[in-house]
């Protein structure tokens, strides 16, 4: 009986993890290129209604001035941050580990993080995240906070592209 309940609990956690992590497949990967761009940006993102809205607003804000590549967060391991002026990462805090292992590896493996902007959503609105010298903008997925978080993200992006 004990083995069965342990197996059920482990299976339940696995299903929760897979269902929360599988949403990353719905990010539409694309490239928006401009003639004579002022900057290049890659957005590595997972997907939710809140994150999609933030990502779309960022794209709308910058698409006329720079080249923007949108990729699934799972492709983060393939990104060399020195290839871009701005690397925007939009990810989810995983309750039991705090971060996506792909994100952790990216931050550990890359020395150059001055151009990285990290936006993390979490269930706890007061949660903060800092890792490998990168302080994340964090938020619960609350629609009422979208404007404030969008402004924080664009402020960091603007600081990078104007330097």
C-alpha positions, 0 to 999 in steps of 0.5 A: 500500500505504501509503495502504491501511494508513493507511486501515485504521489510521484506520478501526480507531481510528474504530470503537474510538471509536464503539464506546466512545462509543456505549455512552452510548445505554443510559442510561435517562433519567428524572426522580424527583420528590418533594414538598417536595424538599430539593435538585435533582440532575441526573446526566449519565452514560454507561453501563458496568456499573461506572458504572451501579452507581455511578449506581444507588447514588447514586440510591438514596442521594438519591431520598427527599430530592430531585428527581433527573433522569438524562440521557444524557451527550450532553445535557450541553450542554443543562444549565444548572448553575444550574438544579440544586443538584448536577450529577453527571457520570459519564463516561469518559476517552477515551484519546487526548483525555483527555475527552469533547468534550461535557464539555470544552465544558460546563466551558468554557461554564459559569462556575458549577461549584461544584455540579459533581461529576465522576466519570471512569473510565479504564484507568489507576487512577492517572490524575487529571483536573482541568479548568476548576477542577473536580477529578474523582474518578477510577477504573479500572472496578474493582469492588473500588474501587466502595465507596470511589468511591461514598463519595468521590462522596457526600461531595462531594454532601453538602458541596454540599447542606448548604451 
